[in-house]
Amino acid sequence: MQVAKPELQHQVMIEAVENHMPEVIVIDEIGTELEATAARTIAERGVQLVGTAHGNRLENLIKNPTLSDLVGGVQSVTLGDDEARLGGVKKCFRT
């Protein structure tokens, strides 16, 4: 679907899902909070989403609070000694 005005992209994204029931949606340049919210809504409805976003590296997108969870986000984990050894990870201790 063509987006007449870039500021309406989030509305067109939702309309596409509601009116056409696609299996996949491809979005160019997800960048605003409204577009990110629309992308989350689309994913929650079971539609596969392929999208682009600007960033020099994946790290830029992960650090962007608007886009972070769309690319998997960052989570803290606690590894036990065995898991750390198996994964070749050094555990750091802070005092």
N, C-alpha and C positions, 0 to 999 in steps of 0.2 A: 504494500500500500504506500502511496506517495504521501509524504508529510508536507502540507502546504506551508506551514510556518514552523521553524525549529522549536519554538516555545510550546508547540502543541504536540510534540512527539510523544510525551507520556500518555496523552489522551488517545492518540492513534494506536499506541501499543495495546491499551486495554480494549479499545473498540475491535481491534483485529481478533482478539481472543473471544470476546463476547459474541461477535457477529459472524465469524467465519470458522470457528472451532479448529484452528490449525494444529498440526502435530509439532511443528517447529516454527519459531519466529526468529528472524535475523534482524538485529538492530545495529545501526551504525552510530557510534559515538554516544554511549551512555555517559552522561557527565553531571547531570543535575540530580538533586535529591528526589524530585518528582519522577524522573526517569528510572532511578534506582529503585524507588518504591514500586513503580509499575512493573519493573523486571522481577522483583520479589513476588509480587502478586501473580504474575504469569507463571513463575516456577511453582508456586503453591497450588496452582490449578492443573499441574501435571503437563504443561506445555514445555517442550525443550526450548531453551533459549540460547542463541549464539549472538554475542554482542562484542563490539569494539569499545575501547576506552583509551584515552591518551595517557601515556606514561613512558618514560625512557626505559624503565625496567619494571618487572613484576613487583619489585619492592615498593615502587612509587604507588602502585594501586593498592597494595596491602596496607600502606600507611595512610591512605586516603579514607577518612571515616565514612564518606558517602558510598564508596565502592568496595570497601574491604570485605564485607561478607559475601559479595557477589563472586569474589575470586577465592573464597575459602577462608578468609580472615586469618587471624592469629590467635592461638590459644596457648595458655600455659599448661604444661603437663609435668607430672612428677614421675620420674623413673625410679624403679627399684634398682638395687645394685646389679642384679642379674640382667635386667633389660638393658641397662647402660653398658654392661660388659659385652653383651651380644651385639649391640648396635655400634660398638666402638666409640661410645660417647663418654667424655670425661665429665664427671659430676663436679659442679662448683659449689662450694660452701661459703656462705657469707656469715661473718660474725659481727 
